[in-house]
Amino acid sequence: MAEVFWPPQGSASLLGGEHNRIDGLAKCIGSAKYAYDVVPDNMLVASALSCPHAHATIRAIDLNAARNMAGVVAVEPLKKEGDEIRWEGDLVAVVAGETEAAVAEGLAAIKIEYEVLDHFVDDTDLDAATEANVTRPAGRNTQLQNRDEDADQEFERLFNEAAVTFEGHYGINVITHMCLETHGSTCESQGDKLVSHLSTQNVSGTPGQIAGPIGLTAQDVTVHCDYIGGGFGSKFAADAWGVTCAQLARNTGRPVKYMLTRSQELKNAGNRPSGFLRAKIAADKDGFVTAWDSAHWGTNGTSGAPVSQGVIPYVFNPPNRRRVATGIRTNTSPARAWRAPNHPQGCAITQTAYDDVARHLGLDSYDVFLRNLSTVGERAPIYEDQMKLAAKLMDWKAKWHPHGKGGQDGSVVSGLGMAIHTWGGGPHASRATCKIHPDGGVEIFLGSQDLGTGTRTVIGLVVAETLGLELEQVSVQIGLSEYPSSGPSGGSTTVGGVSESTRRAATAALNLLLTKVAPRLEADANQLEAVGGKIQIQGNQNRNISWKEACGQIGISPIEAQGEYAPRVTYPRNYDGKRLTDNGVAGVQMAEVAVDTETGVVKMKKFVAVQDIGLIINRKTARSQIYGAAIMGIAYALFEERIMDKATGAFVNAELADYKLPRLGDTGEIVVELYEPESEYNRGVIGLGEPPVISPGAAISNAVCNALGKRVSVLPITPQRVLEAISGGA
Amino acid sequence: MKPFEYAAPRTEAEAVGLLAADHVETEVLAGGTDLIGLMKQMVVTPGRLVNVKEIPSMQAISETSDGVVIGAAARLEDMAEHRLLTPFSSIGDAIVGIDSQQWQAQSTLGGELLQRPRCWYFRSGAGLLAANGKRVTEGDGRFHAIFANSGPAKFVNASRLAPALIALGASIRIMSPGKEDAEVQTLPLASLYRTPRDESQRENILSKGQLVTHVLIPHPQSLANATYEVRHGSGPEAPLVAASAALQVQAGLVAKARIVIGQVAPQPWESSEAAESLVGRPIDLVTAEQAGQLAVAAASPLKDNAYKVQLAAVAVKRAILKAAGLPTGGF
């Protein structure tokens, strides 16, 4: 019988190879249908009206004129009289109509009277926020080597005795998710059934969210999402717009498409909290951080939470540490999970401080990071190994110069920076059904989704590897809530979840097949294996039958088998030292930049990412995932930010034309190294989505600092901020 | 977007007639790269669009005894590759700087010169002057004007080509509705632009029905010219600051110069101080640097945009050096 655990490193036929996506062609030629592309006959379009005020109450709302407009079919209020609006751009009412133009006129005809209230949107200035009474304590905690000492006195002593002591200010602005496909859905209602073509990271989890509010039960709602144009953590829920679209389809009896506009998307559908930090840091002459005393703050919108204390300082755990966290409530929309929640900000506002230790002592940043690895826990040797690899790929030693002492070519200076990160990436719950048909066809079904990361291909590869087939022989069916349920795709949990359930389902199906085939080969099923499109006696290539012939033994009904991974349910995870999936990775990144000191413009020269992810299923898409993360990291390091107008509370750059993102010409050379020694391979599959997006902010900031000899405190590092840092003292 | 009438005339006179209709708000549609977005946002809500892109007489690039004549409906991509325009590298620099194949292929010269300001208050419907400038001075003006900003207008002119063309001495041909036939006049390009004093004015002098049909660039006479843009990354977005220089050089000395800065004022901003400082001198790092400093001597930055003063000085310096074929020292 076939064994469920992965083949030993080097012996797999497909796993770990370079494979094109099975949906690559469909995406390239446009036949792949996203929620936005679904256009049923007789469809209505819907759009929402946004509130222009950052803080207001609704005094009166009159939808009658809108309802009477030609071409308007339905108008749904989302807010009622007396409701409080807490951020600019919040959605107030929805109009559905025959054409976009009719809807636009309908929206313009809605009459709303607001009572405008005071607002607060500045998350950068803790003193101003305290004065405005919009802060809330978000925890403080102290760790001392000499536990019994008084903290104040002990920190004072540590700072007095240190080789170097300095105060630093660091920060990172709010950014938005900027999904290329905005949030929304196209809904079709048929009697008591409803199909929602929802742009979602959570196919299995959203039917119930839609059903309840519109008076159906989850069994009557099907969520369908074959392709999604970006989610990054912001598309787990059906959301008010998903429910309203379904309601409109039910009420009108016609299909309805309701997608957010670009500015509504940016203002409502996801942003990443800001992080700002003041720290006093002490280090010995080798750059070992002996004491860390910090206050950090930031906003996640109206509830006012900063980034978690757990990432302050990030990865490193200095022996003496005090941290105080403060949240700021702002009139901005609630944050949503953004690729590796908390980690990119934690890294950006603390590993910059570690780099400043090197700057103040005139040491090589690499040596300071190395020196402090003794505080990172059990993964220290892996970091050290990865740092060596990254340094070699960057040619760090040859290129290194102390901060600000690299010489100038015209007005251009260059620099190096690095950062390290960690993430979990263990599997989410997942179920899969594998079918083997009597004619040799193979199908795998999961209520999972492919965010564009290559999940569909990974599932196909696992089935093909298990059954000894080619990838093209497997039909992968995902993206439909009617399939066996699988977890939401977030937190790098997908690849572990789907590969474990798929491997178990395919192995179980194969074992049923082997039982049926055994008599033909006059062997015991336990002696058989599926290799190279054949079923054969293990290790004996001469006694075999082809896959098709083998499937001919199945009979009339296809073989169907289930596989499952459920957290907290015990599996023989350490059977013979092997396992299918695991949790926890390291990762090291290095950046090389050039800075034009007259204009403040920063250019990426080279970016190196070394990443462990356990066992690699598809080397090509794994690498692509890291390229994407590096580019997303370059985006928040150098370009993107949500710009709030303090005077009006408006999000002023909430359009693609004004919200700055990098282009391919801005990314420089990106080098990806997948770190997969046998010890990592044997851990099984671990998620990759989050980890490589964590370090770029700090690595790039550190490179800019190394080039200039001055710290540009806050990300993104715009030309304006570079020039201000050069002319300022810091 | 609101419903609108659509007209696609084949002659300039016909277009002017359609634009002049007094019962309806009209807009000229060319490439549409700016106008369509404004209409979708309902910032501009014309009742009639007159598409001038299909008017053959407005598409050509040709030569006369006076210079090179470019139809306002000529596409940027066609200009970038046209042999008659090769002496004008400052135009090519600006087109390359737009850095989007889609925009270069779709945008027209006339549309580029007359695109609306990118001011985010204007674009969100607060009006061109954004509450008499108050929204900008009290709000976030990091990309706004550092010159000519004492009145209500704080936005910056959006054109990427206007600085280069003004420095090259370009003029425009405007067709207007007449009593019987359409009338034609020729003006310096610089006079197309104005700094509005109230919301009834736009950022250009065109009145209803007037159509820019052609741009004329005089023949170059030993003319060195270049555009330098300070860009926050690649892509089609506006540079932070840009400068164009056109220099007549004789025997190694500047005989005549024009320097125009973009993205710094409600109009393309010509610096005669910078230009005059070069006359009679060679182009080198010292003279270029001085010209850059003189160009910004009278700058009046707002609370958020002092960095643009530095960028303007550097852009002027680098445009001059680039025109002279010298290294700029930076990116």
Interface residues (C-beta under 8 A of the other chain):
Chain A: E100 A101 A104 E105 A108 G410 S411 V412 A594 D596 E598 T599 G600 V601 K603 L638 F639 I643 D645 K646 A647 T648 A650 V652 N653 E655 A657 D658 K660 L661 P662 R663 L664 G665 D666 T718 P719 Q720 L723 E724
Chain B: M1 K2 P3 G37 M42 D99 R118 W120 Y121 R123 S124 R135 E138 G139 D140 R142 V230 R231 H232 G233 S234 G235 E237 L240 Y307 Q310 L311 V314 P327 T328 G329 G330 F331
